[in-house]
Amino acid sequence: MSDTAKNAADFVRYILEQLCEHKDQIQIEANKDDLGILVTISVAESDMGKLIGKQGQTISSIRTLTRIIGARDSERVNVKVLEPADA
């Protein structure tokens, strides 16, 4: 895993640990491919509302901040949230 992928995953983990009640069910995976870095998030079903936020503002902010982390190293970083049925 590249430094940028690790930094993005660590940042997302820190944010989720502050938001979620079920910290043991947080799963984060960062993969790098031709398109950039994909950070995949899975949280407990009861924490999904907190993760997404009112009108999607929380997850939108997390995505924006992780893109900034990638921009420092000229990498493209995307965040994908797995729904509990997908996990």
MILO-869701 format. One line per field, with one value per residue (C-alpha): x, y, z; residue number from 1. Coordinates in steps of 0.1 Angstrom, whole numbers, plus 5000, padded with zeros to 4 digits. Example, Ala and Ser with C-alpha at 12.3 -4.5 7.8 and 13.67 -1.06 7.14 Angstrom:
BEGIN
X <- (5123 / 5137)
Y <- (4955 / 4989)
Z <- (5078 / 5071)
seq <- (1 / 2)
//
This chain:
BEGIN
X <- (5000 / 5014 / 5019 / 4990 / 4966 / 4978 / 4974 / 4939 / 4928 / 4942 / 4924 / 4891 / 4896 / 4902 / 4871 / 4849 / 4861 / 4849 / 4815 / 4805 / 4794 / 4803 / 4840 / 4847 / 4826 / 4845 / 4862 / 4884 / 4902 / 4924 / 4933 / 4954 / 4948 / 4951 / 4923 / 4938 / 4931 / 4898 / 4890 / 4861 / 4842 / 4819 / 4802 / 4774 / 4739 / 4730 / 4760 / 4751 / 4730 / 4759 / 4783 / 4761 / 4748 / 4719 / 4715 / 4748 / 4769 / 4791 / 4802 / 4806 / 4829 / 4849 / 4853 / 4864 / 4890 / 4904 / 4907 / 4928 / 4951 / 4955 / 4960 / 4991 / 5008 / 4991 / 4969 / 4932 / 4914 / 4878 / 4857 / 4831 / 4806 / 4793 / 4757 / 4752 / 4735 / 4766 / 4791)
Y <- (5000 / 5034 / 5061 / 5081 / 5052 / 5045 / 5082 / 5083 / 5051 / 5062 / 5095 / 5079 / 5054 / 5083 / 5102 / 5070 / 5061 / 5096 / 5092 / 5056 / 5038 / 5003 / 5009 / 4971 / 4969 / 4996 / 4981 / 5001 / 4989 / 5009 / 4997 / 5014 / 5008 / 5026 / 5051 / 5060 / 5049 / 5036 / 5036 / 5013 / 5018 / 4994 / 5003 / 4989 / 4994 / 5016 / 5039 / 5045 / 5075 / 5092 / 5083 / 5097 / 5127 / 5151 / 5152 / 5134 / 5163 / 5142 / 5116 / 5144 / 5162 / 5130 / 5125 / 5161 / 5158 / 5125 / 5140 / 5168 / 5142 / 5126 / 5159 / 5166 / 5136 / 5140 / 5110 / 5106 / 5093 / 5081 / 5069 / 5042 / 5032 / 4997 / 4993 / 4968 / 4944 / 4946 / 4938)
Z <- (5000 / 4991 / 5016 / 5002 / 5004 / 5040 / 5050 / 5035 / 5052 / 5085 / 5082 / 5074 / 5103 / 5127 / 5115 / 5117 / 5152 / 5163 / 5146 / 5152 / 5183 / 5171 / 5166 / 5163 / 5132 / 5112 / 5082 / 5059 / 5028 / 5005 / 4970 / 4944 / 4907 / 4874 / 4883 / 4917 / 4952 / 4964 / 5001 / 5009 / 5041 / 5060 / 5093 / 5114 / 5101 / 5131 / 5124 / 5087 / 5095 / 5113 / 5085 / 5058 / 5077 / 5070 / 5032 / 5028 / 5041 / 5064 / 5038 / 5012 / 5036 / 5042 / 5005 / 4999 / 5027 / 5014 / 4979 / 4994 / 5010 / 4976 / 4959 / 4980 / 4964 / 4929 / 4935 / 4930 / 4960 / 4961 / 4990 / 4986 / 5013 / 5014 / 5025 / 5052 / 5027 / 5005 / 5033)
seq <- (1 / 2 / 3 / 4 / 5 / 6 / 7 / 8 / 9 / 10 / 11 / 12 / 13 / 14 / 15 / 16 / 17 / 18 / 19 / 20 / 21 / 22 / 23 / 24 / 25 / 26 / 27 / 28 / 29 / 30 / 31 / 32 / 33 / 34 / 35 / 36 / 37 / 38 / 39 / 40 / 41 / 42 / 43 / 44 / 45 / 46 / 47 / 48 / 49 / 50 / 51 / 52 / 53 / 54 / 55 / 56 / 57 / 58 / 59 / 60 / 61 / 62 / 63 / 64 / 65 / 66 / 67 / 68 / 69 / 70 / 71 / 72 / 73 / 74 / 75 / 76 / 77 / 78 / 79 / 80 / 81 / 82 / 83 / 84 / 85 / 86 / 87)
//
